[in-house]
């Protein structure tokens, strides 16, 4: 299937990471011009961007616009790994606040910088990688940083409804190169970075009119129902 991404301009924030690298590769396979954003630009096609710093975000977005004239799609994969969270501090307000800032507000900073330009162009795709901890209790830090990301994305999607701009969330469970075919009760299914990238590429394409959705990749938590 031709996703009609040829000659589109895509900004992948966290594009040097485990998931981000797969997203960059997939979008380039579809013919998109991809700008890789990270805290330290690693190559000639990269731009320095720190999602914790609005000035850094604004400067990076301005740089891409100056170079390419537009940003058709932005994919935000950047966030501190869940492995950096201290389970012993899962209910600690300081860790909760830091985690929300690192993931949900980092995404919001990027979205706020890009979305007005996409509205003006009459076209745009925004995709953020969150996680299925949004569907689970037991760890306030993990639940809130993912839930907050989905709430922000839905609000933005509603704000930009009817403008040609879409905003969506992709929620993986465990991401691994060797996903298990089995799904345990109370747990999500596994997915590979490449499987996530396939879904992201579709959501970032002109073929997708999906907006305001939080989509589980692989099996959504077994035994959990949300209406």
C-alpha positions in Angstrom: 0.0 0.0 0.0 1.3 3.4 -1.0 0.9 5.6 2.1 1.4 8.8 0.1 4.2 9.9 2.3 6.6 10.6 -0.6 8.1 14.0 -0.3 6.3 14.7 3.0 8.3 16.3 5.8 8.3 14.4 9.1 9.8 15.3 12.4 10.6 12.4 14.7 11.3 13.5 18.2 13.4 10.9 19.9 14.4 9.5 16.5 17.6 8.0 17.8 15.8 5.8 20.4 14.7 2.2 20.3 11.2 2.9 18.9 12.2 6.2 17.2 14.8 4.6 15.0 12.3 2.1 13.6 9.8 4.9 13.0 12.5 6.9 11.1 13.4 3.9 9.0 9.8 3.1 8.2 8.9 6.7 7.2 12.0 6.9 5.0 11.0 3.6 3.3 7.7 5.3 2.4 9.6 8.2 0.8 9.2 10.8 3.5 12.0 13.3 4.3 12.6 12.7 8.0 14.3 15.1 10.4 15.6 13.3 13.5 15.3 15.3 16.7 17.2 14.5 19.8 18.8 16.3 22.7 22.1 16.2 20.7 21.8 16.1 17.0 23.8 13.1 15.8 23.9 13.6 12.1 23.5 16.0 9.2 19.7 15.3 9.0 19.2 15.9 12.7 18.2 18.8 14.9 18.9 19.4 18.6 15.7 19.3 20.6 15.1 18.9 24.4 11.4 18.4 25.1 11.9 19.7 28.7 12.9 23.1 27.3 10.3 25.1 25.4 12.9 27.4 23.9 14.8 24.4 22.6 11.6 23.0 21.1 10.7 26.3 19.5 14.1 26.7 18.0 14.2 23.2 16.6 10.7 23.6 15.0 11.7 26.9 13.5 14.9 25.3 12.1 12.9 22.6 10.4 10.4 25.1 9.0 13.2 27.3 7.7 14.9 24.3 6.0 11.8 22.6 4.6 8.9 25.1 4.7 6.5 22.8 6.5 6.2 19.9 8.9 3.5 17.5 7.6 3.9 15.0 10.4 5.4 15.0 13.9 6.0 11.8 15.8 7.0 12.1 19.5 8.7 9.0 20.9 10.9 10.8 23.4 10.3 10.2 27.1 12.4 8.9 30.0 12.3 5.1 30.0 10.0 3.4 32.5 13.1 1.7 33.8 14.3 5.1 35.1 11.3 5.2 37.4 11.8 4.0 41.0 9.1 1.5 42.0 9.6 2.4 45.6 8.6 6.0 44.8 5.6 5.1 42.6 3.3 7.3 44.7 5.9 10.0 45.5 4.5 13.4 44.2 8.0 14.6 43.1 8.5 11.5 40.9 4.9 11.7 39.6 5.4 15.4 38.6 8.7 14.7 37.0 7.4 11.8 35.0 4.4 13.7 33.8 6.7 16.6 32.7 9.1 14.2 31.0 6.5 12.5 28.9 3.1 14.3 28.7 4.3 17.9 29.0 7.2 17.2 26.7 4.8 16.0 24.1 2.6 19.1 24.7 5.5 21.4 24.2 6.3 19.9 20.8 2.6 19.8 19.8 2.0 23.4 20.7 5.0 24.4 18.6 4.0 22.5 15.5 0.2 22.5 15.4 -0.4 26.1 14.5 1.8 25.7 11.4 -0.1 22.6 10.4 -3.5 24.3 10.9 -2.3 27.1 8.6 -1.2 24.6 6.0 -4.5 22.8 6.3 -2.9 19.5 6.9 -1.0 17.8 9.6 -0.5 14.5 11.5 0.6 14.3 15.1 1.4 10.9 16.7 2.7 10.3 20.2 4.0 7.1 21.7 2.6 6.5 25.2 1.9 3.1 26.8 -0.6 0.7 28.1 0.1 1.6 31.7 -2.6 4.2 31.0 -5.0 1.3 31.4 -3.5 -0.1 34.6 -3.6 0.8 38.3 -1.0 -0.1 40.9 1.7 2.5 40.0 0.6 6.1 40.1 3.7 7.4 38.4 3.3 5.0 35.4 -0.4 5.4 35.1 -0.5 9.2 35.3 2.3 9.9 32.9 0.6 7.8 30.2 -3.0 8.8 31.0 -2.0 12.5 30.9 -0.5 12.0 27.5 -3.7 10.5 26.2 -5.8 13.3 27.8 -3.6 16.0 26.2 -3.8 14.3 22.8 -7.6 14.1 22.9 -8.0 17.7 23.9 -5.7 18.8 21.0 -7.5 16.5 18.6 -10.8 18.1 19.5 -9.3 21.6 19.3 -8.1 21.0 15.8 -11.0 18.9 14.5 -12.1 19.9 11.0 -8.8 21.7 10.2 -7.1 18.8 8.3 -4.9 18.0 11.4 -5.2 14.8 13.3 -3.7 13.9 16.7 -3.4 10.3 18.0 -1.7 8.2 20.6 -0.1 4.7 20.2 0.0 2.7 23.3 2.5 -0.3 23.3 2.8 -2.8 26.1 6.3 -4.4 26.4 8.4 -3.5 23.4 10.9 -6.2 22.4 12.7 -7.7 19.4 11.3 -11.1 20.4 7.6 -10.7 21.3 5.9 -13.5 23.0 2.7 -14.8 21.2 1.2 -15.4 24.6 -0.7 -12.7 26.6 -1.0 -13.0 30.3 -4.2 -12.0 32.1 -3.9 -8.5 33.4 -1.1 -7.7 31.0 -0.8 -6.3 27.5 0.7 -8.0 24.5 4.2 -7.6 23.3 5.2 -5.7 20.1 8.4 -4.9 18.2 9.6 -1.4 17.3 8.9 -2.3 13.7 5.3 -3.2 14.4 4.8 0.1 16.2 6.5 1.9 13.3 4.0 0.3 10.8 1.1 1.7 12.7 2.7 5.1 13.2 3.4 5.4 9.5 -0.2 4.8 8.7 -1.4 7.4 11.3 1.1 9.9 9.9 -0.1 9.4 6.4 -2.7 11.3 4.3 -4.6 8.0 4.1 -5.5 8.1 7.8 -8.4 10.2 9.0 -8.3 8.7 12.5 -8.1 11.4 15.2 -8.5 11.7 18.9 -7.8 8.0 19.5 -5.5 6.1 21.9 -4.7 2.9 20.1 -3.2 -0.2 21.8 -0.6 -1.9 19.7 -0.6 -5.7 20.1 -3.2 -7.0 22.5 -4.8 -4.5 24.8 -4.6 -5.5 28.5 -6.2 -9.0 28.7 -9.3 -8.9 30.9 -9.6 -5.1 31.0 -12.6 -3.3 29.5 -12.9 0.4 29.0 -16.1 1.9 27.5 
